[in-house]
Each structure stands twice: as C-alpha cells, then as structure tokens.
Amino acid sequence: MNPPGPLGVLEEKEEEHLSTPILGPSINSDNPQERIQARRLRIAARLEARRREALGEYLDGKKESEEDQSKSNKQKEESRLKLNKLLLCGTELVTNIQVATDVRELRRRVEEEEIRRQRLEKLENEVKTSQDKFDEITAKWEEGKQKRIPQDLWEMLNTQQVHCAGLIEDKNKLISELQQELKTKDDQYVKELKKQSDDICLLLERMEEQVKHVMKTFRQELNYIEKAFEVERQEMLASNKKKWERALQAHNAKELEYLMNRIKKIEDYEKQLNKQRVWDWEEYNMIKIKLEQDVQVLEQQLQQMKATYQLNQEKLEYNFQVLKKRDEESTVIKSQQKRKINRLHDALNNLRAKYNKQIKHFQEENQSLTSDYKRFVTQFKELQRAMRHFALVDDKQFREIWLMNEEEAKDLISRAFAVDRIIHTHHLGLPWTAPDFWFLRNVGPISQQPRKSAAQILEEVLMQADEEGTEEAASEAESYLDLPKQISPRTTRKILMLLCDESGFLIESKLLSLLLPLEKNECYLLRLDAIFSALGIESEDDLYKLVNFFLKYRVYHSPSGQEQTSLMSGQEPGEQIDLEEQEEESLVEGEPEEKEAPPSRRLIHPNDVLKILEAFVMGLKKPKDSQAPVKMKYVRDNLKDSEYWEALTTVIPDATQNLWDALYTALEKYHLVLTQRAKLLLENRSLEQQNTELQMLLQQYLDSKINSELQVPPTQVLRVPTQ
Amino acid sequence: MQETLATSTLLSVPSRSSISMQDKFSTAGQTSSAGPQPSRPSIIPPHNKSKGWNSGTKVHRMRRIIAEDPEWSLSTVPLLTELCIQHIVKNFHNNPILKQLLPEHQQKVLNHLSPALPLAVTANLIDDENYWRRCCEQRWPVCHVARHGGSWKRLFFERHLENLIKQFIPSTTDPAVILDLLPLCGNYVRGLRVDQFLPPVRLPPQPRSGELSDSGSEVEMEEPATDHYQLCDLVAGLSHLEELDLVYGVKDCGMNFEWNLFLFTYRDCHSLAATIKACHTLKIFRLTRSKVDDDKARILIRSLLDHPALEELDLSHNLIGDRGARAAAKLLSHSHLRVLNLANNQVRAPGAQSLAHALAHNTSLISLNLRLNCIEDEGGQALAHALQTNRCLTTLHLGGNELSEPTATLLSQVLAVNTTLTSINLSCNHIGLDGGKQLLEGMLENKTLLEFDLRLSDVAQESEYLIGQALCANREAARQRTLNPGHFMSPIIAKGPENLAG
C-alpha cells in the first residue's frame, strides 16, 4: 500500500538532516580532520566565552596559567563534546527509521481512512440498491401470490429469478471486488513485511555501524587525549628540565663565585695572621724581657723579705713565749674569776629569790593595807555622814531647845515686867517704863551673817558705782557698811573694771556675742562672772583676796613704776580724784593699811594685770589646795550665848528687886491681918447660919402631924428647952 | 592416572608408596562411609604403620623397580577435602550439604555443581551468582542481566517462569507446573515479561477451508473458549513482583496465523484487572499489542485507581480511543503515576483534552507518550495549555499526531514559561515553516529543554538548525549544573524513555 516514494524521500531527508544542521560525524566524511579542527575552534571559543561569563574577568596572568594547565582538559572537553555529538547524531540516525515508519504509518492510516470511508459509502450504496431490489422482489412475491395463472406465475418467477440472480451477481461482484481489495491488501501486507524487514535490516546495519563508529571515535578520542596528556607531560618535562638546568647553572656560577671569594678571603686572613704573628712575637719578646727584669727585682725583694721574715720570726717567737706565760696567768685568773662569778651568781640568785619573796610579801601587805584603807575610807565616810546627820540633828535640837528656853525666859521676863508694872502702878503708884534691851528682840540662836558670794558683791559694787555719781556723800556711809573695811568699793570697782578689760580671753566667745546687746553694767557683770568662774573665785573672801593681791602687788613693784605714775597722773585726772577720794575714805575708815597703799595704786598698768593674775592664781591655788579637803563646817561660837543668857537673867535690876523684897514683907504683914479678919468674918457667918438652921429645924418639928397624934406633943416637950 | 603414579612411586620408594596406598585406601574407606570426616586426615600414623605392614611384600616388589620419579610430591595427591567436595558435588541432588561447609569449600562446591540440578534443591539453598550465571548461560545464549536488576538468580527464575507461561496451553497443560514453582521462585521474581499467551488448543481441529473471512465469525462465536492463562494465582504467590509486561499474542505463528490467536478476551481482561488490583507491590504495568479497546482499558484502569505503588502504565500499540484516554486521565488524578504511555492508539482530540485537563493539576507525571495518535490541533492546544500550569512533566512525545501551526504557537509560549520540560518530540507532524519559526522563538527563551525532535514536520531547516544550537547550549548548561553540586537532572536520564521507545 505504501509506495516506495516516501521511503526515498525519507532517506533524502535523513541525509539532509545528517549533513546540514549538525555537521554530523557521519561515516562517509571527506576530510574529518578539517571538520574536527573547525569544531575545536568553535568549541574553544564557546568554552572561553562561557568561562568568561561564569567566572568573570580574571587577571591575565591567571588566565594564561589556566590555559597552560588546561591543555589536556581542553582536549578532554573537546573529545567529550565530540562524542556527545556523535552519540546524539547516531541515535538520531537510528531513530530516523522509526520516525520514517511513523510517518509512513500515519500516511497509511490517512489513506486507509479515506479508502475505508469510500468502501463504506460504496457498501452503503450497494446495500441501498440491493435493498431496493430486494424490496422490489419481495413486493413481487406478494404480487405472485395473487397470480392464478401459471404462465404469469412462471413468468413472474422467471423474472424474479433473473432479479435475484442480478442481485446475487451484484453481491458477488461486490464480494469479488472486496476480495480483490483484500488480495491487494495482502500483497501490500507482504510488501510491508518485506519493507519492515528491510527497515529492520537497515536499523541493524546502522546500529552496528554506529557502534563501530562510536567505538572507533572513542578510541580515537582516547588516543587524542592520551596524546594531549603526553604532549603536556613532555612539555612539562622539558620546561622543568630547562628550569632545572637553569637553576643548576645558576647554582654552579654562585658556587664558583663563593669559592673565589673564599680563596681571596683565605689569603687575606693568612696575611693578617702573619702580620699578627710577627707583631705578637715582638710583643712577646718585649714582655719577656720586662718580666725577667721584674723577676730579678722580685727576687731581690724576696731575699729582703726573707731576712725580715727571719727577724720577725724570732721576734714573734719571743712574743709567743711571753704570751704563753701570760696566757697561763690569765687562765689562772680566769678560773678564779669564774669561781667568783659563780659565787656571785649564787648570791644573786638568793637575793633574787629573796627579793621576789619580799615583793610578794609586800604586795600582799599592800593589798591588805589597801583593803584596810578602803574599809576605813568607807567607815570614815559613813562616820562623816553620821556626823553630818548628827550635826544637823544637834543643830535642830539646839535651835529648838534654844527657842524653848528663850520663850520660857521671855515669858518669865514678860511676867516679871508685868509684875513690875503692876507693882509700880498699883502698889507704888509710880509710872512704869518698859526697859529696852537688844537681847529682848533676839529670837533664835545668835548666828553670824551668811557670807555673800562674789557675784553678789560684784553686783553691789557696780550698783554702788552707778549711784556714786549722783549721790556720793549720802550713800557712801551706808553702803560701805557692807563692805570689808580694808578696801574701798571704788578701788574695787576700778580694779574689777581693769580686770574685766584685760582678761577678756577668759571669757568664752559665745558669751561675748551674747553680751553685745546688753547694757554696760550688765555686760561687765556677766563678764566678771565668767572671769571669776574661770579663775576659780567663788566667795566674797576670794574676791577680797584678789583685790588685796592687786594692791599688794602694786606696793611691791611700786619703786620701779614711780616715774610712770607721775607721768600718768597728768593724763588721768579722774584717777587722781579717785585717789583723793580714796584717801578721804581711808581717813574716814581709819584703816592703816589703806593709807599705805594709795600712793602706788594707780601704778597698775594694764599690761601687768596678767602677771598679777597669774601670780594670784598660783597663790590662790596653794591655799585652796590645802583648804579644800578640810572644808570646815561652819562652827558656832558660843561665846555670846553665855553673855546672852546672862543678860537675860539680869533683866530686872537689883534695885527693883530690893524694892520688891521690901514690898513683899510689908504686904506679908498686911496679908496676915487681912487673913485674921477674914477668919473671923467666916466664923461669924457660920454661926449665924447654924442659928437659922436650927430655927428652921425646930419649926419643922413643930409643924409635923405626928406631933398631934402623939400623946405627948413635942411641943410641949420642947417648950421646955425653949423655955 | 593416580593408579600409575601410585605404582611408580611405590616401586621407587617403598615407604612413600605405602603412604600413597594407605592414603588411597583411607580415602576409599571414607568415601564408602560417606560421613563427613575431619578435613585434614593425619598422614603420619599410616606412615608408621606401613613399615610393618609392607615388610613382607618388599622383596617381591623390589624387582620391578623403575627409575625414581623426581617430580613426585605430596601435592599431587588430592587432598581429602577435595575428595569430599567432589563427593558432595556428586551427591548434591540427594544430600545437599552447603551451609555447613567453610566458605572456601562452599565456593568449590558451587563451582562444581551441575546447572542441571532440580530447582527444588537449589532454589532456596544456593544464592551464589556464579552458579546461577552458569545455569542461565547454559539455557539461554543471550542474557541481559542488567534488565533483571543485575541478579543472575533473578534472571534465571524470571525467564524460567516466563518460558513456562509462554508454553502454557490452557486446559491442556497442568497448572501445577507453574504453581509448583511458586514456592521456589516467589522470593526472587520481581518482574515478568510475557510476550506470548497461547490460546487453548481445540481438540477437534476443524478442517479449515482456508477462507480467512470465516475465521473472524468463528472467533466471535468461540470467544469464550479462547481465554488465556489466568495470572491470578501466580501473581498472588509472587510477593516481590514489581513489573508486569504482558503481550496477549502468539509469536512465530507463521502460516498458522489465525485472528483468534491474538484475542484479549473480556474474561482475560477481568481476571487481569483483579490480578493487578490485588498485587500491591506492582510498580510497572505494561500491556502492549493486545488489542485493548476502550472498554477493556476502562476495566483495567478502574482496577488500577488508587493503586498504592503503580508508577508506570504502558498501554501502547492498542486500540484505545477517547473513552479509554478519559479513563487514563482519571487515573492520573487518582494515583502516583509517573510514566504514561499511550503510543499508537486511537486517541483523538476529546481524549487528549481530558488528558490535558488531568495533566494541568497533576504533580507526579514525568513522562507522557502519545505517539501515533490523532489528537490533532485541538488536543495539542489543550495539552499546551495544561503545560503552562504543569510543573512536573519532563518528557512529552507527541509524534505523529497531525499537529500543525496553532499547536506550535501555543507550545512556543509554553517553552518560554515552562522550566521543567526537558524533552519534547513533535516529529511527524505538519508544523509548517511559520510554526517552526514560532517554536524557534519560544526555544530561544528556554534554558531547560534538552531534546526537541522536529524531524519530518515540515519545519524550515534553518529554524531546526537554530533550535538544535539552542538545545546544545541548554545541554551544556545542564551539564555544568550537574557538575556543580545541587542539581538533579542530567540529559542521559532524560534520554532514557526515548531510547526505550526506539
């Protein structure tokens, strides 16, 4: 069925495929080398491009080296590409047959389709026509059934037969046609089979060829690659050899150079050595001569030394002997000393022991004594406390007793006075005046005035000073009563002011700042207070002592400062006035000490104040120290007591007493008279009373009823007494 | 030989000869006893014994002394182990001793075993490849061990089984012939390639008039009687079966050709469907040149739906039409099929469209072969549209499908977009000059395609050449990618299916 044409076309096409597009390495190639060369160039170019693309631009040197290296690689790559192509082409060549058969089959199918369609059409037409004919025939059969005439029937049968025969003939024709077709198909099938076998043969042939060719080319390429490697190796060997030779030559040249250098150096060194040797030789000789001379000198010296040595030896021997003797002596002495030391040591030890014992003993003693002392102290303290207590109690008791006694005495005295007054007024008819005595006013035990503290005195002094300006004369007499006799308040004040000004350092800075806003006097007061507290002045006495000290100091140091005072007197008239006043005062007071002092008083220079203070403090300390522990309690002096009590007893004078005695005796007598008279009067009165009573009794008796009842009335009886 | 040597030495050196004699006797005794003896029998004791034993005969034999043999040595005497091994080999059929031996002795035994031993003895006992290789080479002149996973034993059993199936005549041959073999070969057979199924022989061979037209009607009538061998039992016994390659036909029928020899009956079809459905290890199923029409294809494919292991389905050279193609499309979306071959069938545009629809959303199919169908431009366009979304297909064969320019236009767009396709075959179509140009344009934008067959498709030579250049560049790029790590595709793998098809 397939015409031989398509295959030929296919073949041609195959050829085209093979030859044109891919430059296939087909078997029948004219000049393979040329083609290979061309391919290689192309492949190399492509490879280069790809490498550039892939790796980017590298340095030229690197690329070169890469190229050098990759000669064999290049060959490998080329071979690989070539072989790839070969395989591809080969498979294409082989599969071409399949493709061709496919195409053929396709065409056959198309044709077959067409033919089948035609055949079907034909058959359908045939069927239609035959059906028509058949219908006609069957219709005629119906017709024939109706026919009665045999001739007609026969005729009809004949025609039917003819028709049937025609139909059958048609069918047979169709069948024969189809059979014809079938036969042609069979033939075609046989042809196709032949063709297929041809194709298969071709396929086998091609495959074999392909295999052979591929094997050949593989071998060839392998050879090429091997050659390339070989060449590369040779090249490498050659280049390496060259390099090696070059290096060897260089090495030899260097070696030669070094050798020459070495020889030259050796010569130099030899020369130098010779020179050095000659020079050394000379030097050696010189040194030798010198040394020999030295040796001679030294030998001489040695001889001398030997002589001295001999001498010294003898001397030393002698000395040695002497020393030996001395040594012996010294050993003897040493042993003696040792013994002595031993003894002394013993003594020392004994003494030490004793000493220790003593110490222990004394310590114990000391301890016991201290404990005793402590005990005594506590006892003493207790005693003191008791004493103080008792003193207080005594004092109180004393005071109470005193008060009691005094009260009693006063009572008595007042009674005495009252009696005296009555006597005077009533009995004597004299006017009576109450006697006035100091002790009558006294209440309680006679005591001294309490001492004033320094501050109080200060205050007073200062206050006085203020007042002085206004009323001098009036106040002076009174105020000075309080002050001690020796010192005038003004002097005191002056001294105190001076002290206050000069010894500001004793005052605390805080206080100073506080003092600023205060009045001048108060300011002084406070300052002095602080100073005194710093100096340790507490009481009035201390203050006076201070003032006295000042005065005394001035007295002692006056001779030196006399001239100064004269100079200064002009400058300080106020002071002079003071002085005069002081003199007046001292006259008033009549104190001899004061009189002595004035002339030098003004000589106290502010600069001396400190010295004076220092001396005072030093002086004050001593008495204070001795006085302080004693701290004597105030002891009452009972001298005045007896005087007081004596005075109390003599309140009523003796004249009055005498008077009283005379009065007493006279009154006694008067009293006696009066008592007798009174006695008598009393007797009289009692008698009268008895009388009345008796009368009343009688009456009573008489008035009683019994009397009437009685046989004998008393009245009758009584009448007898009455009668 | 041994005898002569023994005598000669015996005459020369009595003591030695006695040893050899003794040795011989002892070996004889051993063989007669047939018990496994210690592998190295001591030689010294017989030597000591022999002196007394031989003393009497010495004088008598001295007269026949021949020259001393200088080449004699103890090594020429076969060792007892050798003899034992020989004996074991000789009696292997009755008393197979192999596992108890030392490895080197095992090797010796295996080297000397006859390939003709019954399989019942050897099948499960011998794993040695060399033995099976000898077996194979003795039976078949050509053996492609690579097609059987490189295992000679597997090859032997697979081919043996294939031969048995090929020679099986239903209702004549005893099915036990095959089923008896099952326990022996069940563990080794992984693939079955049967290219012949004999029909049952009609006992009364009817005299043929030779009219071929009758045969078709007869076939129609007698179809139920022409069932072939049922594979169910066999396949159920093969626990490792992965590949099944069947052709329902008769080879070398010659002038005895009858149409009914090549019938794939419905019963065959049903039983085969049940068989492959039950075989969960099956990976490759091929049923070619067997006149599978739409209905049979649908029966088969229905049984393959959701098959756990199936990867390749080959129904080429059959009579499958659009309905069968639709069934195949359904299978695509209900399995993990990687290769589908429907070459040389009668798939037309609707079938191709349904296939394209399935392909658009498929993620497993790698290769699709629709060679020698008639999908025409409609089907081609549908497939091209599908390829715009598909990200899996690498190989597509559309040779001989009456495609023309519109398909080429769409395919050129696909080429610009798709990055998974490596091989396209458009040979034997009517692409035309313009179509070729368009394809060239698409090809210039593509960097992954490695093969593009445009032979006999009316494309201008210039564009074909340029396409070839682009393919070369792509191949080089792919090679670079494979040289650099992290790439998976190589042109050789992509080439594989086509080579097989060719």
Interface residues (C-beta under 8 A of the other chain):
Chain A: L10 K13 E16 H17 T20 P21 I22 R46 R50 A54 N84 T91 E92 V94 T95 N96 Q98 V99 A100 D102 V103 E105 L106 R109 L182
Chain B: L212 R371 L372 C374 G399 G400 E402 S427 C428 D453 R455 L456 Q461 E464 Y465 G468 R475 E476 Q480 K495 E498 N499 A501 G502
